[in-house]
Amino acid sequence: MSKEDYSKAFKLGKKDYQSRMLRGEKPTLLVLDDILPEKGSYTEVPLGLVQIPTQQIVGTRTASRSNSFAGNFMPILWDNSEFASKWSNLSTSHVEEGIRDPIKAYEYMNKFYVEEGNKRVSVMKYFGAVSIPGHVTRIVPKPTEDKENKIYYEFMNFYQAAPINYIWFSQEGSFAKLQEAVGKAPGETWSEDELLKFSYTYTQFESEYKAEGGAKLKITPGDAFLAFISLYDYSSLEEKTTNELKALIKKTWEEFELLQEDQEIDLKMKPNSEKKPLLSILLPLSSPKLRPAFIYEKTAGTSAWTYAHELGRLYLEQTFPDEVSTIRYENGTQENAASLIEDAIKSGCNLIFTTTPSFVQASVKAAIAHPEVHILNCSLNTSHRYIRTYYSRMHEAKFLMGAIAGAMAENNHLTYIADYPIYGCIANINAFALGAKMINPRAVVHLEWSTMKEVDIEEKIRQTGSSCISGRDMVIPEEASRFFGIYHMEDGHPRNLAMPLCHWGKFYEQLIRTIMDGTWKYDDDSSTIKAINYWWGMSSGVIDVVCSQNLPIGTKRLIELLKTTISSDAFNPFSGILYSQTGVVQDDPNRSLPPEEVMTMDWLAENVIGSIPKKEELREQAEPVIKQQGVRN
């Protein structure tokens, strides 16, 4: 039987050898000595006895045994050789007794290279062993800016807490996300039971993922697993049956395909203007009445953000009194968001708006379970295939607000009060600072965060002596406070100058019209797999600035002129030469930052005094939003 096994292994080796030759690859085993950096640029760290995943054993330490095997570790020497005889004897031993003697290997960039035990590895791979015990020495290269090097260093940090070597990622930051996703604090050590549970859960997922065709995707199984447990609670996966897990993986497949995309998000900067076919206009199809549900994190009385969306909901009912019937849910949390969405669906809602980034996970899970329901989440730079996301280009209004503040400040000192350091917020801050500097080159913007721990913003404003302040965007009904928009402090009292306006009603109206007239589907380009993100601004009529009677007529005229140029796309606030606090961001006077760079910017303009806070510097209430949308989470 051992000779028959060698003959089969030999055929597998020859097939792999020829296949690699045709692809222009090295047909035999990789040699560690050939790929190591030069002496002195790495260190060696003994790891002791380790269970080595067989799929990660890719070569030998030296070239002496490389040519005995194809690149898949199957033998390629003829069956009458001494090598074949020894391989066959090992095969017999494995079948009768099992091979227990550890090999000796080196680990480099989470790949393993055998120094002693090449034939043992070949036999074990032939019989499909998952892992092999081995005494391992890790080769640690010096840190560089190379992406693979950075991922490897993240892996080594993770390995100290959880000695797991069988999962790998293609993106930076993934090992830290995995630690968080399984409920562990950064650097927290895993227990033996937790390691065993993870091994079982991941192995089960990997098996079903590959069976579904995962090997054809240009991502690692680890990438897919991390995306999977980001949607479905990790602690619950252990209880899933094989059939339940298989069904979930199949339903979630487009999320995995999305991970392959270099640019995962398809930004829609304006409402779809594609014309419907003439026949569908002449013979319109009857469409069911739309019943949208709006799910809010707070109440319209206690939150300016919720109040703005509630005004949008009421606008919809006034605009479509016969076609649309809405329902709202208040005081949503990450814990109850899923049940609120389910309740809305059971109530007959066929369109659901979840109005905060922290509800993304619940939105995606519901969309996968209910493909017949349109679900949209109000967030930016969110890459999920099963839902669509939407946000406003508020930075366009903030640029105008900055121009007003720059014109009205007597002492060149302005204060900008931000809430969360998330995507879009940093663009708002910088646009405000650029608008102020355009009107007043000496204007400086003192940046304060309302969600920072133990910060007295009023005292900070008194210390800086800012004469113009940018507060929350609009009034909170139950507070009836005048500290919103741009206001000028006079004898301790605010005098409002202007406020930015996001007309969510017009946003929702235009989205709903695309569903009603059938053009919704045209936004989805079937030739690519991308997440759809609506990011509309002044040109779509959803962003505006409302000036008060306290503003001089000349300043009002200037703002109207700037508004017109931005609305017509004749002017971009982030155009020309741009400077951050640390240096030049853009040195081309004829270039404008592309939308993707505006959306994800994590730098502050040179005339901003302040910084972007870290997650641990913020209050607990900020954690859900920062986790989902933080620019530096």
C-alpha positions as CSV (number, residue, x, y, z in Angstrom):
1,M,0.0,0.0,0.0
2,S,2.9,2.4,0.8
3,K,4.2,2.0,-2.8
4,E,0.8,2.8,-4.2
5,D,0.7,5.9,-1.9
6,Y,4.0,7.0,-3.2
7,S,2.9,6.5,-6.8
8,K,-0.2,8.7,-6.2
9,A,1.9,11.3,-4.3
10,F,4.4,11.3,-7.2
11,K,1.6,12.0,-9.7
12,L,0.3,14.9,-7.6
13,G,3.9,16.2,-7.5
14,K,4.4,16.0,-11.2
15,K,1.1,17.7,-11.9
16,D,1.9,20.5,-9.6
17,Y,5.4,20.8,-11.0
18,Q,4.2,21.1,-14.6
19,S,1.4,23.6,-13.6
20,R,3.9,25.9,-11.9
21,M,6.2,25.7,-14.9
22,L,3.4,26.8,-17.2
23,R,2.7,29.7,-14.9
24,G,6.3,30.8,-14.9
25,E,6.7,30.0,-11.2
26,K,9.4,28.1,-9.3
27,P,8.2,24.4,-9.6
28,T,10.0,23.1,-6.5
29,L,10.0,24.1,-2.9
30,L,10.8,27.6,-1.8
31,V,14.1,28.0,0.0
32,L,14.3,30.2,3.0
33,D,18.0,31.0,2.5
34,D,17.1,32.5,-0.9
35,I,14.5,34.9,0.5
36,L,15.9,36.0,3.8
37,P,17.0,39.6,4.2
38,E,20.8,40.1,4.6
39,K,22.5,39.1,7.8
40,G,22.1,41.5,10.6
41,S,18.8,42.8,9.4
42,Y,16.7,40.2,11.3
43,T,16.7,38.4,14.7
44,E,15.9,34.8,15.6
45,V,13.4,34.0,18.4
46,P,12.8,30.4,19.6
47,L,9.1,29.6,19.9
48,G,9.5,26.1,21.4
49,L,7.1,23.3,20.4
50,V,4.3,24.6,18.1
51,Q,1.5,23.0,16.2
52,I,2.3,24.1,12.6
53,P,-0.6,24.4,10.1
54,T,0.4,22.1,7.2
55,Q,-1.0,24.6,4.6
56,Q,1.5,27.2,5.8
57,I,4.5,24.9,5.4
58,V,5.8,26.2,2.0
59,G,9.5,25.3,1.8
60,T,12.8,24.2,3.2
61,R,15.5,26.0,5.1
62,T,18.3,25.1,2.5
63,A,18.4,24.1,-1.1
64,S,19.7,20.6,-0.5
65,R,16.2,19.0,-0.3
66,S,14.2,21.5,-2.4
67,N,14.5,19.7,-5.7
68,S,13.1,16.4,-4.2
69,F,9.6,17.9,-4.0
70,A,7.2,19.9,-6.1
71,G,6.0,23.2,-4.8
72,N,3.1,21.4,-3.0
73,F,5.5,19.2,-1.1
74,M,4.6,16.1,-3.1
75,P,7.7,13.9,-4.2
76,I,9.0,14.1,-7.7
77,L,11.9,11.5,-7.5
78,W,11.3,8.2,-9.2
79,D,9.8,5.3,-7.2
80,N,13.0,3.2,-7.5
81,S,15.1,5.8,-5.6
82,E,16.2,5.5,-2.0
83,F,14.2,8.7,-1.3
84,A,11.0,6.8,-2.5
85,S,11.8,3.9,-0.2
86,K,12.2,6.1,2.8
87,W,9.0,8.0,2.0
88,S,7.1,4.8,1.6
89,N,8.3,3.5,5.0
90,L,7.2,6.8,6.6
91,S,3.8,6.3,5.0
92,T,3.5,2.9,6.5
93,S,4.5,4.2,9.9
94,H,1.9,7.0,9.7
95,V,-0.9,4.5,8.8
96,E,0.0,2.0,11.4
97,E,1.3,4.1,14.3
98,G,1.0,7.8,13.4
99,I,4.0,10.1,13.0
100,R,4.6,11.8,16.3
101,D,8.2,13.0,16.1
102,P,8.3,16.8,15.8
103,I,10.0,18.4,12.9
104,K,12.3,21.3,13.1
105,A,11.3,24.5,11.2
106,Y,11.8,28.2,10.8
107,E,8.9,30.6,10.7
108,Y,9.3,33.8,8.5
109,M,6.4,36.1,7.8
110,N,4.0,33.4,9.1
111,K,5.2,30.8,6.6
112,F,7.2,27.8,7.7
113,Y,10.4,26.3,6.2
114,V,11.5,22.9,7.2
115,E,15.1,22.2,8.4
116,E,14.5,18.6,9.6
117,G,11.6,16.4,8.6
118,N,10.8,17.3,5.0
119,K,9.6,13.7,4.2
120,R,7.4,13.7,7.3
121,V,5.8,16.9,6.1
122,S,5.3,15.4,2.6
123,V,3.6,12.3,4.0
124,M,1.4,14.3,6.4
125,K,0.3,16.7,3.6
126,Y,-0.5,13.7,1.4
127,F,-2.7,12.2,4.1
128,G,-4.4,15.6,4.7
129,A,-3.1,16.3,8.2
130,V,-4.2,19.7,9.5
131,S,-1.1,20.4,11.6
132,I,2.3,19.0,12.5
133,P,4.2,19.4,15.8
134,G,7.5,21.2,15.3
135,H,10.2,23.0,17.2
136,V,10.1,26.4,15.6
137,T,12.4,29.4,15.4
138,R,10.9,32.7,14.4
139,I,12.9,35.0,12.1
140,V,11.9,38.6,12.8
141,P,12.7,41.2,10.2
142,K,13.3,44.8,11.0
143,P,10.2,46.9,10.9
144,T,9.6,48.8,7.6
145,E,6.7,50.7,6.0
146,D,5.9,47.7,3.8
147,K,2.3,46.6,4.2
148,E,3.1,42.9,4.7
149,N,5.8,43.8,7.3
150,K,3.3,45.9,9.2
151,I,0.7,43.1,9.2
152,Y,3.4,40.7,10.4
153,Y,4.2,42.9,13.3
154,E,0.5,43.2,14.2
155,F,0.4,39.4,14.0
156,M,3.3,39.1,16.4
157,N,1.6,41.4,18.9
158,F,-1.6,39.4,18.6
159,Y,0.4,36.1,19.0
160,Q,1.6,37.1,22.4
161,A,-2.0,37.2,23.7
162,A,-3.3,34.3,21.5
163,P,-0.7,31.9,20.1
164,I,-2.8,31.3,16.9
165,N,-0.9,30.9,13.7
166,Y,-3.5,29.6,11.3
167,I,-5.4,32.8,10.5
168,W,-4.1,35.6,8.3
169,F,-5.3,38.9,7.0
170,S,-4.6,41.1,3.9
171,Q,-5.4,44.4,5.6
172,E,-3.6,46.3,8.4
173,G,-5.5,46.6,11.7
174,S,-7.3,43.3,11.3
175,F,-5.6,41.4,14.2
176,A,-6.7,44.2,16.6
177,K,-10.2,44.0,15.2
178,L,-10.3,40.3,15.7
179,Q,-9.2,40.7,19.3
180,E,-12.1,43.1,19.8
181,A,-14.6,41.0,17.8
182,V,-14.1,38.0,20.1
183,G,-14.7,40.2,23.2
184,K,-11.1,40.6,24.3
185,A,-9.4,43.9,25.4
186,P,-6.2,44.9,23.6
187,G,-3.4,42.6,24.7
188,E,-5.7,40.5,26.9
189,T,-4.4,36.9,27.1
190,W,-6.7,34.1,25.8
191,S,-7.4,31.0,28.0
192,E,-7.0,27.5,26.7
193,D,-10.7,27.1,26.5
194,E,-11.0,30.3,24.4
195,L,-8.3,29.1,22.1
196,L,-10.0,25.7,21.6
197,K,-13.4,27.4,21.0
198,F,-11.8,29.8,18.4
199,S,-10.1,26.9,16.7
200,Y,-13.4,25.0,16.4
201,T,-15.3,28.0,15.2
202,Y,-12.8,29.2,12.7
203,T,-12.1,25.7,11.3
204,Q,-15.8,25.1,10.8
205,F,-16.2,28.5,9.1
206,E,-13.2,28.0,6.9
207,S,-14.4,24.5,5.8
208,E,-17.8,25.8,4.7
209,Y,-16.4,29.0,3.2
210,K,-14.0,27.0,1.0
211,A,-16.7,24.5,0.1
212,E,-18.8,27.5,-1.1
213,G,-15.9,28.6,-3.4
214,G,-13.9,30.8,-1.1
215,A,-10.6,29.7,-2.6
216,K,-11.6,31.6,-5.8
217,L,-11.9,34.9,-4.0
218,K,-8.8,37.2,-3.8
219,I,-9.0,37.5,0.0
220,T,-7.9,35.3,2.8
221,P,-10.3,33.1,4.8
222,G,-9.3,35.2,7.8
223,D,-10.6,38.3,5.9
224,A,-13.9,36.6,5.3
225,F,-14.1,35.3,8.9
226,L,-13.5,38.7,10.4
227,A,-16.2,40.3,8.2
228,F,-18.6,37.4,9.2
229,I,-18.1,37.8,13.0
230,S,-18.4,41.6,12.6
231,L,-22.0,40.9,11.4
232,Y,-22.9,37.9,13.5
233,D,-22.1,37.7,17.2
234,Y,-19.0,35.5,17.6
235,S,-20.2,34.0,20.8
236,S,-23.3,32.6,19.1
237,L,-21.5,30.9,16.2
238,E,-20.5,27.9,18.3
239,E,-24.2,27.0,18.7
240,K,-24.9,27.1,15.0
241,T,-25.4,23.8,13.2
242,T,-23.4,23.1,10.1
243,N,-26.5,23.7,7.9
244,E,-27.2,27.0,9.7
245,L,-23.6,28.1,9.3
246,K,-23.6,27.1,5.6
247,A,-26.8,29.0,5.0
248,L,-25.5,32.2,6.7
249,I,-22.2,32.0,4.7
250,K,-24.2,31.7,1.4
251,K,-26.5,34.6,2.3
252,T,-23.5,36.8,3.2
253,W,-21.5,35.9,0.1
254,E,-21.7,39.4,-1.6
255,E,-20.0,40.8,1.5
256,F,-17.0,38.6,0.9
257,E,-16.9,39.5,-2.8
258,L,-17.0,43.2,-1.8
259,L,-13.7,42.7,0.2
260,Q,-11.9,42.0,-3.1
261,E,-12.6,45.4,-4.5
262,D,-9.7,48.0,-4.5
263,Q,-12.3,50.7,-4.1
264,E,-15.2,49.1,-2.2
265,I,-17.6,52.1,-2.3
266,D,-19.4,53.6,-5.3
267,L,-20.1,57.2,-4.3
268,K,-23.2,58.7,-5.8
269,M,-22.6,62.4,-5.7
270,K,-26.0,63.4,-7.2
271,P,-29.4,61.8,-7.6
272,N,-29.7,59.4,-10.5
273,S,-30.7,61.3,-13.6
274,E,-31.0,58.2,-15.9
275,K,-34.1,58.2,-18.0
276,K,-36.6,55.4,-17.8
277,P,-37.4,53.5,-21.0
278,L,-40.2,55.2,-22.9
279,L,-42.4,52.1,-22.8
280,S,-42.3,52.0,-19.0
281,I,-43.5,55.7,-19.0
282,L,-46.4,55.0,-21.3
283,L,-47.3,51.8,-19.5
284,P,-46.3,52.4,-15.9
285,L,-46.2,49.4,-13.6
286,S,-48.3,49.7,-10.5
287,S,-46.1,49.9,-7.4
288,P,-47.2,49.1,-3.9
289,K,-47.6,51.8,-1.3
290,L,-44.3,52.6,0.3
291,R,-44.2,52.3,4.1
292,P,-40.9,53.6,5.3
293,A,-39.7,53.2,8.9
294,F,-37.3,55.6,10.6
295,I,-35.2,54.3,13.4
296,Y,-33.7,57.0,15.7
297,E,-31.0,56.7,18.3
298,K,-32.6,59.4,20.5
299,T,-35.8,61.5,20.4
300,A,-36.6,64.5,18.3
301,G,-36.9,66.5,21.5
302,T,-33.5,65.7,22.9
303,S,-31.3,65.4,19.8
304,A,-30.7,68.0,17.1
305,W,-29.6,65.1,14.8
306,T,-32.8,63.1,15.4
307,Y,-34.9,66.3,15.1
308,A,-33.5,67.0,11.6
309,H,-34.4,63.5,10.4
310,E,-37.8,63.7,12.0
311,L,-38.4,66.9,10.1
312,G,-37.4,65.0,7.0
313,R,-39.9,62.2,7.8
314,L,-42.7,64.7,8.3
315,Y,-41.8,66.4,5.0
316,L,-42.2,63.0,3.2
317,E,-45.7,62.6,4.6
318,Q,-46.6,66.1,3.4
319,T,-45.0,65.5,-0.1
320,F,-46.5,62.0,-0.7
321,P,-49.8,62.0,1.3
322,D,-51.3,59.2,-0.7
323,E,-48.2,57.2,-1.7
324,V,-46.2,57.1,1.5
325,S,-47.1,56.1,5.1
326,T,-44.3,56.4,7.6
327,I,-43.6,55.1,11.1
328,R,-40.9,56.0,13.6
329,Y,-39.0,54.3,16.4
330,E,-37.1,56.3,19.0
331,N,-34.5,55.6,21.6
332,G,-32.8,52.9,19.6
333,T,-29.6,51.3,20.8
334,Q,-27.1,48.8,19.5
335,E,-28.7,46.2,21.7
336,N,-32.3,46.8,20.5
337,A,-31.8,48.0,16.9
338,A,-32.2,44.6,15.4
339,S,-35.5,44.0,17.2
340,L,-36.8,47.4,16.1
341,I,-36.0,46.7,12.5
342,E,-37.7,43.3,12.8
343,D,-40.7,44.9,14.3
344,A,-40.8,47.4,11.5
345,I,-40.7,44.6,8.9
346,K,-43.4,42.7,10.7
347,S,-45.5,45.9,10.6
348,G,-45.3,45.9,6.8
349,C,-42.5,48.4,6.3
350,N,-40.8,47.8,3.0
351,L,-38.2,50.6,3.3
352,I,-36.2,51.3,6.5
353,F,-33.9,54.2,7.3
354,T,-31.6,53.6,10.3
355,T,-30.3,57.1,11.0
356,T,-27.0,56.5,12.9
357,P,-23.8,54.7,12.0
358,S,-23.9,52.5,15.1
359,F,-26.9,50.7,13.6
360,V,-25.0,49.4,10.6
361,Q,-24.5,45.9,11.8
362,A,-28.2,45.4,12.7
363,S,-29.1,46.9,9.3
364,V,-26.9,44.5,7.3
365,K,-28.1,41.5,9.2
366,A,-31.7,42.4,8.6
367,A,-31.0,43.1,4.9
368,I,-29.5,39.7,4.5
369,A,-32.4,38.0,6.2
370,H,-35.0,40.2,4.3
371,P,-33.8,40.8,0.7
372,E,-37.2,42.1,-0.3
373,V,-36.9,45.1,2.1
374,H,-34.8,48.2,1.1
375,I,-32.6,49.2,4.1
376,L,-30.5,52.3,4.2
377,N,-28.1,53.5,6.9
378,C,-27.1,57.1,7.5
379,S,-23.3,56.8,7.5
380,L,-20.3,57.6,5.4
381,N,-17.5,55.4,4.0
382,T,-19.4,52.3,5.0
383,S,-18.8,49.3,2.7
384,H,-21.6,46.8,2.9
385,R,-23.2,45.3,-0.1
386,Y,-26.6,44.4,1.2
387,I,-27.6,47.9,2.4
388,R,-27.1,51.3,0.9
389,T,-25.8,54.2,2.9
390,Y,-26.4,57.9,2.7
391,Y,-24.9,61.1,4.0
392,S,-24.8,64.8,3.2
393,R,-21.8,66.9,2.1
394,M,-22.2,69.2,5.1
395,H,-18.6,70.4,4.6
396,E,-19.9,72.6,1.7
397,A,-22.1,74.5,4.2
398,K,-19.4,74.5,6.8
399,F,-17.1,76.3,4.3
400,L,-19.6,79.1,4.0
401,M,-20.1,79.2,7.8
402,G,-16.3,79.6,8.1
403,A,-16.4,82.5,5.7
404,I,-19.1,84.2,7.7
405,A,-17.2,83.6,11.0
406,G,-14.0,84.9,9.4
407,A,-15.8,88.1,8.3
408,M,-17.5,88.7,11.6
409,A,-14.7,87.9,14.1
410,E,-13.1,91.1,15.6
411,N,-10.1,89.4,17.1
412,N,-9.3,86.6,14.5
413,H,-10.1,83.9,17.1
414,L,-12.9,81.4,16.3
415,T,-14.0,78.3,18.1
416,Y,-15.4,75.2,16.4
417,I,-17.3,72.7,18.6
418,A,-17.3,69.2,17.0
419,D,-18.9,66.1,18.4
420,Y,-17.4,62.8,17.1
421,P,-14.1,62.3,15.2
422,I,-15.8,60.3,12.4
423,Y,-15.7,60.3,8.6
424,G,-17.1,63.6,7.3
425,C,-16.6,65.4,10.6
426,I,-13.0,66.2,9.9
427,A,-13.9,67.5,6.5
428,N,-16.4,69.8,8.2
429,I,-13.8,71.2,10.5
430,N,-11.2,71.8,7.7
431,A,-13.8,73.3,5.4
432,F,-14.8,75.8,8.1
433,A,-11.1,76.7,8.7
434,L,-10.5,77.2,5.0
435,G,-13.6,79.3,4.6
436,A,-12.5,81.5,7.5
437,K,-8.9,81.8,6.2
438,M,-10.2,82.8,2.7
439,I,-12.0,85.8,4.1
440,N,-9.5,86.5,7.0
441,P,-6.0,85.2,6.4
442,R,-5.2,85.8,10.2
443,A,-8.2,83.7,11.4
444,V,-7.4,80.8,13.7
445,V,-9.9,78.1,14.7
446,H,-9.8,76.7,18.2
447,L,-11.1,73.1,18.0
448,E,-13.1,71.7,20.9
449,W,-14.9,68.3,21.2
450,S,-18.2,68.1,23.0
451,T,-17.7,64.4,23.7
452,M,-14.3,64.7,25.3
453,K,-14.0,63.6,29.0
454,E,-13.7,66.3,31.6
455,V,-13.5,69.3,29.3
456,D,-15.2,72.6,30.1
457,I,-15.8,74.1,26.7
458,E,-17.3,77.4,28.0
459,E,-14.1,78.0,30.0
460,K,-12.0,77.2,27.0
461,I,-13.9,79.8,24.9
462,R,-13.4,82.4,27.6
463,Q,-9.7,81.6,27.7
464,T,-9.3,82.0,23.9
465,G,-11.5,85.0,23.7
466,S,-13.2,83.7,20.5
467,S,-15.7,86.2,19.2
468,C,-17.4,83.8,16.8
469,I,-18.3,80.2,17.7
470,S,-19.6,77.3,15.6
471,G,-21.9,75.2,17.8
472,R,-24.3,72.4,17.0
473,D,-26.0,72.7,13.6
474,M,-29.5,73.4,14.8
475,V,-31.6,73.9,17.9
476,I,-32.7,71.1,20.2
477,P,-36.4,71.6,20.8
478,E,-36.5,70.7,24.5
479,E,-33.5,72.9,25.3
480,A,-34.6,76.1,23.3
481,S,-31.0,77.2,23.4
482,R,-29.6,79.8,21.1
483,F,-26.1,78.2,21.1
484,F,-26.4,76.7,17.6
485,G,-25.0,77.6,14.1
486,I,-22.6,80.5,14.0
487,Y,-23.1,82.9,16.9
488,H,-21.4,86.0,18.1
489,M,-21.0,86.4,21.9
490,E,-22.2,89.7,23.3
491,D,-22.3,90.3,27.0
492,G,-22.4,86.6,27.6
493,H,-25.4,86.1,25.3
494,P,-25.3,84.5,21.8
495,R,-26.3,86.5,18.7
496,N,-27.0,84.1,15.9
497,L,-25.5,84.9,12.5
498,A,-26.2,81.8,10.4
499,M,-26.9,78.1,10.5
500,P,-26.1,75.2,8.2
501,L,-29.1,73.3,7.0
502,C,-29.4,69.7,5.9
503,H,-32.8,69.3,4.3
504,W,-33.2,65.5,5.0
505,G,-36.8,65.8,3.7
506,K,-35.5,66.6,0.2
507,F,-32.9,63.9,0.5
508,Y,-35.5,61.3,1.4
509,E,-37.9,62.6,-1.3
510,Q,-35.3,62.1,-4.0
511,L,-34.4,58.6,-2.8
512,I,-38.0,57.5,-2.6
513,R,-38.7,58.9,-6.1
514,T,-36.0,56.6,-7.5
515,I,-37.9,53.6,-5.9
516,M,-41.3,54.8,-7.1
517,D,-40.2,55.5,-10.7
518,G,-38.0,52.4,-11.0
519,T,-34.6,54.1,-11.4
520,W,-33.4,52.8,-8.0
521,K,-32.0,49.7,-9.7
522,Y,-29.9,51.8,-12.1
523,D,-27.6,52.9,-9.3
524,D,-26.4,49.3,-9.0
525,D,-23.8,48.5,-11.6
526,S,-24.0,44.8,-12.0
527,S,-20.6,44.7,-13.7
528,T,-18.9,45.4,-10.3
529,I,-19.4,44.5,-6.7
530,K,-19.4,47.8,-4.7
531,A,-21.2,49.3,-1.8
532,I,-23.5,52.2,-2.8
533,N,-23.1,55.4,-0.8
534,Y,-25.3,58.5,-1.6
535,W,-23.3,61.6,-0.7
536,W,-25.3,64.6,-1.9
537,G,-24.7,68.3,-1.3
538,M,-25.8,71.8,-2.4
539,S,-26.1,70.8,-6.1
540,S,-28.9,68.4,-5.1
541,G,-30.7,70.9,-2.9
542,V,-30.2,69.0,0.3
543,I,-27.5,71.4,1.8
544,D,-28.0,75.1,2.4
545,V,-27.0,77.9,4.7
546,V,-29.6,80.1,6.4
547,C,-28.4,83.7,7.2
548,S,-30.0,85.8,10.0
549,Q,-30.9,89.4,9.8
550,N,-27.9,90.1,12.0
551,L,-25.6,89.5,9.1
552,P,-24.4,92.5,7.1
553,I,-25.9,92.7,3.5
554,G,-22.4,92.6,2.0
555,T,-21.6,89.3,3.8
556,K,-24.9,87.9,2.7
557,R,-24.2,88.7,-0.9
558,L,-20.8,87.1,-0.7
559,I,-22.3,83.9,0.8
560,E,-24.9,83.7,-1.9
561,L,-22.2,84.0,-4.5
562,L,-20.1,81.3,-2.9
563,K,-23.2,79.1,-2.6
564,T,-23.9,79.5,-6.3
565,T,-20.4,78.5,-7.3
566,I,-20.4,75.4,-5.1
567,S,-23.9,74.4,-6.2
568,S,-22.9,74.6,-9.9
569,D,-19.6,72.6,-9.2
570,A,-17.6,75.7,-10.3
571,F,-15.8,75.8,-6.9
572,N,-14.6,73.1,-4.5
573,P,-13.7,74.1,-1.0
574,F,-10.8,71.6,-1.1
575,S,-9.1,72.9,-4.2
576,G,-5.7,74.5,-4.8
577,I,-2.7,74.3,-2.5
578,L,-3.7,72.9,0.9
579,Y,-1.7,72.9,4.2
580,S,-2.2,70.8,7.2
581,Q,-0.8,71.3,10.7
582,T,2.2,69.3,9.7
583,G,2.9,70.4,6.1
584,V,1.7,70.4,2.5
585,V,-1.3,68.2,1.8
586,Q,-1.7,69.2,-1.8
587,D,0.7,71.3,-3.8
588,D,-1.1,71.5,-7.2
589,P,-3.0,74.8,-7.5
590,N,-5.2,73.3,-10.2
591,R,-6.2,70.1,-8.4
592,S,-9.2,69.4,-6.1
593,L,-9.2,66.7,-3.5
594,P,-11.2,63.7,-4.9
595,P,-14.3,62.8,-2.9
596,E,-12.7,59.7,-1.4
597,E,-9.9,61.9,0.1
598,V,-12.4,64.4,1.5
599,M,-14.5,61.7,3.0
600,T,-11.6,59.9,4.8
601,M,-9.3,62.8,5.7
602,D,-7.6,62.5,9.1
603,W,-5.6,65.7,9.1
604,L,-6.4,69.2,10.4
605,A,-5.9,72.5,8.5
606,E,-2.9,74.6,9.4
607,N,-5.0,77.3,11.1
608,V,-6.7,74.8,13.4
609,I,-5.5,74.8,17.0
610,G,-6.4,71.4,18.5
611,S,-6.2,67.7,17.6
612,I,-8.2,64.7,16.7
613,P,-8.9,62.8,20.0
614,K,-8.2,59.1,20.5
615,K,-11.1,56.8,21.4
616,E,-10.0,56.5,25.0
617,E,-10.2,60.3,25.4
618,L,-13.9,60.3,24.6
619,R,-16.9,59.6,26.7
620,E,-18.5,56.2,26.7
621,Q,-21.4,57.4,24.6
622,A,-19.0,58.0,21.7
623,E,-17.8,54.4,21.5
624,P,-20.5,52.8,19.2
625,V,-20.1,55.5,16.6
626,I,-16.3,55.6,16.8
627,K,-16.1,51.9,16.5
628,Q,-18.1,52.0,13.2
629,Q,-17.0,55.3,11.7
630,G,-14.0,56.7,13.6
631,V,-11.2,58.1,11.5
632,R,-8.6,56.8,14.0
633,N,-10.3,54.0,15.7
